[in-house]
Amino acid sequence: MLELANKRIVLGLTGGVACYKLAEFVRRAQDQGAVIDVVMTEAATHFITPVTMQALSGRPVFVDAWDPRVPNNMAHINLTRGADAILVAPASTDFIAKLAHGHANDLLSTLCVAKGTCPLLVAPAMNREMWLHPATQRNVTQLQADGALILGPAEGNQACGEVGSGRMLEAHELLAELIAFFQPKTLSGRRVLITAGPTSEKIDPVRVLTNRSSGKMGYAIAQAAREAGAQVVLVSGPTALDTPYGVNRVDVESAAQMHAAVMSEARHSDIFIAVAAVADWHVANASDSKLKKNPDGKAPDLQFSVNPDILADVAGMADGPYCVGFAAETENLHQNAEAKRQRKGVPLLVGNLAQQAMNADTTELVLFSQQGSQKLPVLPKLDAARRLVQEVARQSSARPR
Ligand code: C5P
């Protein structure tokens, strides 16, 4: 699925070394179906050429308000009408000041004043002292009050050799922000705690007991919740997946570690979504040295203890978060999932067929609540996650606390 299909974005470049990141951004945004119209300030052309941006975007690039290619000199109007968003990246100190004060003395600044209701996203890029300067901070506050969305900046090494806040986001981060911008903000300001992936239970220093969960569903839900405006903590067992942009990830291995991490986060969370495939048992007599093959050919005598049920423990907390469970069943999905919902004491339980969902990129979710069940179509996991997040937002806000 193309995340930016039918979206036309006006991309405004102003002067800054970070201009090079926008070449990559244009390609990635196009891969997601976006049409990008690039507008550059004169200063930006000192860092990257209009020829490069034109070749990458496949569309005319505008710098001059008096461009002879626009016969009526109305580029500032033509470009913004029907656009889905204006993204100014990199946004220099000077351009932010111009935006905050409504200056209109080149094509890009004029266009930003003439934009009407078209949303404005601004990705600052500057030296840390310039970012921290009270005038810049005042201007950014003013821009936010005027409805602009400020993306970043990040902290780190700067082109000038200093280290601090003011780095522009990377191309993939800008893209994640743009995609998120178009998602409904149903979890704005809410704190969502999610478990994902398998757990790994130690047998000895080189052997573990684990399962085939990939973590894809939990990670997709973490991304969808963050896109919906939530602050997300993802407690993850071992997976090969990248952390979704903007999500705070806590790595654990065993069920006991996952339990401890979740219990310390849960009291600060509004919503808990337990997606992890937690091992039911751990090895009670795990060895600190590698188990040797028995000369008599016998298998080692492993003893198992039951792991804590993380979801049930959170669901049992007085004044705890709204809890959502998962059930991967191999048969009798409806009976098993509804029975599990009641046993765990959670208002919402999401069922799917393990043989279809494990390690797959698509899933067919069935949502079980006190009101009955609701089946979603077969969807890519991110789309299913977005649908689920909307439902969780709706049901959790209806619940009395
Ligand atoms: O009991 P069962 O493993 O079938 O329940 C699945 C649900 O409970 C999932 O939401 C899973 O993340 C959660 N769970 C848990 N702690 C366990 C076992 C399962 O949080 N020890």
Boltz pocket constraint, residues with backbone or C-beta under 6 A from the ligand:
constraints:
  - pocket:
      binder: B
      contacts: [[A, 195], [A, 255], [A, 274], [A, 275], [A, 276], [A, 277], [A, 278], [A, 279], [A, 280], [A, 307], [A, 308], [A, 309], [A, 310], [A, 311], [A, 312], [A, 324], [A, 325], [A, 326], [A, 327], [A, 328], [A, 340]]
      max_distance: 6.0
